Amino acid sequence: MENENATAVPAASAVENAAPIKNVFWTEKIPRLNIITFILVAVMLLADTIIMHDRTVQLSSYFSSISSDIRNFLIFIVLESFVFRKKFTTSESRFDGKIYGLIVLRNVYYMVLMSPLAPLFAYLFFFSLFVSWIPFVVYIVLIWMRFKELKKVA
């Protein structure tokens, strides 16, 4: 009769042996997306260099005009691959999907920006400041909220 009224309590060893959380956004999806985008951007820059080499345009002026964009893109990749990945690998958040969506949007923006056909797209992206700064601000706010949520759990 005692066993019928007793509630099942999991053994402490079963709780301790539970597998840690593995966040697929920060361990697989975001690094893979950044690597693929970086390779595509590098290929586009190489194609752009070949196109520019055939013309009489100075390559140094071309590279100086896009160097800040390349630097900003690489800063994002380094932050997401080494800093944020290390912090967010063992936890999950409702913000991860939104952050991933903004990273996709940002990477598409950089691919268009580095495209050999970028001057043709310039007319389509006349609102470039709106396209690049609003998602950037939302991205920063979501990362901040993600860190804040991480501190609540710890």
C-alpha positions in Angstrom: 0.0 0.0 0.0 2.8 2.4 0.6 4.0 2.1 -3.0 0.6 3.1 -4.3 0.6 6.5 -2.5 4.2 7.3 -3.1 5.0 9.8 -5.8 7.8 9.1 -8.2 10.8 11.3 -7.6 13.6 11.2 -10.1 16.9 10.0 -8.7 19.5 12.7 -8.3 21.9 10.9 -10.6 19.4 11.0 -13.4 19.1 14.8 -13.1 22.9 15.2 -12.9 23.5 13.0 -16.0 21.0 14.9 -18.2 22.5 16.1 -21.4 23.4 19.8 -21.5 21.5 22.1 -23.9 23.1 22.5 -27.3 21.8 25.6 -29.0 21.8 24.8 -32.8 21.5 28.4 -33.8 24.8 29.4 -32.2 26.7 26.1 -32.7 25.6 25.2 -36.3 23.3 27.6 -38.2 24.9 31.0 -37.6 28.5 29.9 -38.1 27.6 28.0 -41.2 25.7 31.0 -42.6 28.6 33.3 -41.9 31.1 31.0 -43.5 29.0 30.6 -46.6 28.4 34.3 -46.8 32.0 35.1 -46.3 33.1 32.8 -49.1 30.5 34.3 -51.5 31.5 37.8 -50.6 35.2 36.9 -51.2 34.3 35.4 -54.6 32.3 38.5 -55.5 35.2 40.8 -54.5 37.5 38.7 -56.6 35.2 39.0 -59.5 34.8 42.7 -58.9 38.6 43.0 -58.9 38.9 41.2 -62.2 36.2 43.5 -63.7 37.9 46.6 -62.3 41.3 45.4 -63.5 40.0 45.4 -67.1 38.9 49.0 -66.7 41.1 52.0 -66.0 39.7 52.5 -62.6 42.2 52.6 -59.8 41.8 49.5 -57.6 43.1 51.4 -54.5 40.3 53.9 -54.7 37.8 51.0 -55.1 39.1 49.1 -52.1 39.3 52.1 -49.9 35.7 52.8 -50.6 34.6 49.3 -49.5 37.2 48.7 -46.8 35.0 49.9 -43.9 32.1 47.6 -45.1 34.5 44.7 -45.2 35.8 45.5 -41.7 32.3 45.8 -40.3 31.3 42.5 -41.8 34.4 40.8 -40.4 33.7 42.3 -36.9 30.2 40.8 -36.9 31.6 37.4 -38.0 34.3 37.4 -35.3 31.8 38.5 -32.6 29.3 35.8 -33.5 31.8 33.1 -34.0 33.9 33.6 -30.9 32.2 35.8 -28.3 28.4 35.2 -28.7 28.8 31.5 -29.7 30.8 30.8 -26.5 28.2 32.6 -24.3 25.0 31.3 -25.9 25.9 27.7 -26.8 24.6 26.1 -23.6 21.3 28.1 -23.3 18.2 28.7 -25.4 16.2 31.8 -25.9 13.2 33.0 -27.7 15.4 35.7 -29.3 17.6 33.3 -31.1 15.3 32.9 -34.1 14.9 36.6 -34.5 18.6 37.2 -34.2 19.2 34.5 -36.9 16.7 36.3 -39.2 18.5 39.6 -38.8 21.8 37.9 -39.5 20.3 36.5 -42.7 19.1 40.0 -43.6 22.5 41.5 -42.8 24.4 38.9 -44.8 22.1 39.4 -47.9 22.7 43.2 -47.5 26.5 42.7 -47.5 26.4 40.3 -50.5 24.5 42.9 -52.5 26.8 45.6 -51.3 29.9 43.6 -52.4 28.3 42.4 -55.6 29.9 43.4 -58.9 26.5 44.7 -59.9 26.3 46.9 -56.8 25.9 50.1 -58.8 22.8 48.7 -60.5 21.4 47.8 -57.1 22.2 51.3 -55.7 18.9 52.6 -57.1 17.0 49.8 -55.5 18.8 50.5 -52.2 18.4 54.2 -52.2 17.2 53.9 -48.6 20.4 52.2 -47.7 20.6 53.9 -44.3 17.2 52.6 -43.4 18.0 49.1 -44.6 21.3 48.9 -42.8 20.8 50.9 -39.6 17.4 49.8 -38.4 18.1 46.1 -38.4 21.5 46.9 -36.8 19.8 48.7 -33.9 17.3 45.9 -33.5 20.1 43.3 -33.6 22.0 45.1 -30.8 18.8 45.3 -28.7 18.1 41.6 -29.2 21.7 40.7 -28.3 21.5 42.9 -25.2 18.2 41.2 -24.2 19.8 37.8 -24.9 22.6 38.6 -22.5 20.2 40.0 -19.9 18.1 36.7 -20.2 21.3 34.7 -19.8 22.1 36.5 -16.5 18.7 35.8 -15.1 19.2 32.0 -15.6 22.6 32.0 -14.0 
